[in-house]
Amino acid sequence: MRESAMRMSGGAVAIFTVVAGLIVGCSSSGGESSAHRLEASVNGDGVEIVLNDFTVAGPPGVGQGSKLSVVDDVPSEQVVLPEGVSWLDPLSPTVQIALDGERQPGAPLQLTYRLPEDADRPEGAVPVVVSRSADGSVDMVEARVEGDTVVADLGHLSWDMFAWLKPDKLNKQLTEFVKPILGTGSPKPNCVGKPLTYPNLIKTVTAVEGDIAWTCISNTPGSNAMEPSTSVEITINSPYAWRLSADPRPLNLVFTETGSANEYLRDFYDESVNTTDVAGPGDTVRMDFGQYERGPRTGTLTRNPKMDAIALSAWAYEEALQQGPLKNVFKGLDIGRELIKCAGTRSDAGVDRLGADLVSCAQGLGAAVIRLVIGKTGVAFGAYIGEVVGKTPTTATWTITNQTRNTPTSQTPTTVNSDNVVLGSSDNQYSVGYGTARPTTVSLNSLCANTISNITWSTWGGMEATGQGQMCAPAGSPESGGPVQLTATDVGDCDGATAYRKLLINGRQAWNLCG
């Protein structure tokens, strides 16, 4: 046998005795009751309804003249707490509290639940009320234990359930969400380690420290095949976002973004430092460079560990509250960007202050559940994130190396074979004709001032070779161009090949072609 009561004005109490779930009494002053539902008017003394183990009470400001109803037997689809939430233990049934006309109270109501005699409070647990509104949104407020009851102040009426919030369990859940992100990597592209090879030159790009990114080198797509430009591709192989720079500055950046889970961080960099040269986990950036002195030499990747830690924390909380065990009931809470907006501005504090920053920033967020959850877990979770973020270097570099291609030979021959002798050697990727036999065009670096074209050789393969060609006329000095006579001499070893090592133009020595 249980008793249900409704307190009336003047202190009178109507008692209803329920046997086997049947009503054997009724209230006065228009009150109605059942085994699992009570309703009463809010008058000048306020209102108090006692329904089984629940008590709902409030002042006249709740809504004088309106009717308040309490139901503790709700359909299964209205149960507040879904199954499988490891960090929330249900403590009471779901109860529905409502004012007629679907109004919200003008003053907070106090909801009390009488604890079962065998109720066991998990170690470190915090009593809370989890509330779900008609639109499916869920919120949470902290409750308090008073004797053999738990009590909470409610400013919003909905379906409510008392529960134990277990911060240790939630911290574990947050950590489990983050671990796969901390292990984020990118498959090693096939181009890694492959050199860029020209007839007489090999260019390579070094790996970066700790393989935090993969590096590749290639000809810039669409560049002149005779005078190709060089590109360096960077693919991020870590869970963080990196700001990219190079010497010289790239002419163009081409991004391939992957929509990584740490997208908050890339956006944060874009907004806070007004830059777009930031790549996140798995993203690939192609850096296009110019020719000659504008070709790539070195590059640097840098990151801000405070930004990394904030972004990872924000993402983890949003996952736990929106896409994790609560099955999307926390809809529309863009807490990640709000936390970043707040905590990220505290540049004077390092990663070791992250937990305190998270707790402080959460108190400015609109949803009570966020303030409560981060308030109870932020310090511990922030310490964990700060520790793991600090293990990765904050700077990494890459370098371009150049190597001349040699054809080994044992010694310089005393006689010349016309099929083997070449003209000098190439010492850069823009060299044309040098290092080849009977070239029809020669150029040291593809500039007009040292380019001779339309060459025909009347002799080749002896101790000297003779020919004629057309010297390019630069726009600023047209008189320096025109027909020229060529004489190649000084046969000998040149970077491992048998070559003419000097070239005379119109009988005057123009260039040493070797070393």
Stockholm file with secondary structure:
# STOCKHOLM 1.0

chainA/1-515         MRESAMRMSGGAVAIFTVVAGLIVGCSSSGGESSAHRLEASVNGDGVEIVLNDFTVAGPPGVGQGSKLSVVDDVPSEQVVLPEGVSWLDPLSPTVQIALDGERQPGAPLQLTYRLPEDADRPEGAVPVVVSRSADGSVDMVEARVEGDTVVADLGHLSWDMFAWLKPDKLNKQLTEFVKPILGTGSPKPNCVGKPLTYPNLIKTVTAVEGDIAWTCISNTPGSNAMEPSTSVEITINSPYAWRLSADPRPLNLVFTETGSANEYLRDFYDESVNTTDVAGPGDTVRMDFGQYERGPRTGTLTRNPKMDAIALSAWAYEEALQQGPLKNVFKGLDIGRELIKCAGTRSDAGVDRLGADLVSCAQGLGAAVIRLVIGKTGVAFGAYIGEVVGKTPTTATWTITNQTRNTPTSQTPTTVNSDNVVLGSSDNQYSVGYGTARPTTVSLNSLCANTISNITWSTWGGMEATGQGQMCAPAGSPESGGPVQLTATDVGDCDGATAYRKLLINGRQAWNLCG
#=GR chainA/1-515 SS CEEEEEECGGGCEEEEEEETTEECCCCSTTCEECSSEEEEECBTTBEEEEETTEEEEECGGGTTTSEEEEESCCCGGGCSSCTTCTTEEECSCCEEEEEGGGCCCSSCEEEEEECCTTCCCCTTCEEEEEEECTTSCEEEEECEEETTEEEEEESSCSEEEEEEECHHHHHHHHHHHHHHHHTCCCCCCTTTTCCEECSSEEEEECCCGGGSEEEEEEECTTSCSSSCCEEEEEEECSSSCEEEEEESCCSEEEEECCCCTTHHHHHHHHHHHCCCCEECTTCEEEEECCSGGGSCCEEEEECCHHHHHHHHHHHHHHIIIIISTTTTCSTTCCHHHHHHHHHTTCTTSCGGGHHHHHHHHHTTSSCHHHHHHHHHHHHHHHHHHHHHHTTSCSEEEEEEEEEECCCCCSSCCSSCCTTTCEESCCCSTTCBSTTSSSCSCEESSSCGGGEEEEEEEEECSSSSEEEEEEECCCTTCGGGCEEEEEEEEEEEEETTEEEEEEEEETTEEEEECCC
#=GC SS_cons         CEEEEEECGGGCEEEEEEETTEECCCCSTTCEECSSEEEEECBTTBEEEEETTEEEEECGGGTTTSEEEEESCCCGGGCSSCTTCTTEEECSCCEEEEEGGGCCCSSCEEEEEECCTTCCCCTTCEEEEEEECTTSCEEEEECEEETTEEEEEESSCSEEEEEEECHHHHHHHHHHHHHHHHTCCCCCCTTTTCCEECSSEEEEECCCGGGSEEEEEEECTTSCSSSCCEEEEEEECSSSCEEEEEESCCSEEEEECCCCTTHHHHHHHHHHHCCCCEECTTCEEEEECCSGGGSCCEEEEECCHHHHHHHHHHHHHHIIIIISTTTTCSTTCCHHHHHHHHHTTCTTSCGGGHHHHHHHHHTTSSCHHHHHHHHHHHHHHHHHHHHHHTTSCSEEEEEEEEEECCCCCSSCCSSCCTTTCEESCCCSTTCBSTTSSSCSCEESSSCGGGEEEEEEEEECSSSSEEEEEEECCCTTCGGGCEEEEEEEEEEEEETTEEEEEEEEETTEEEEECCC
//
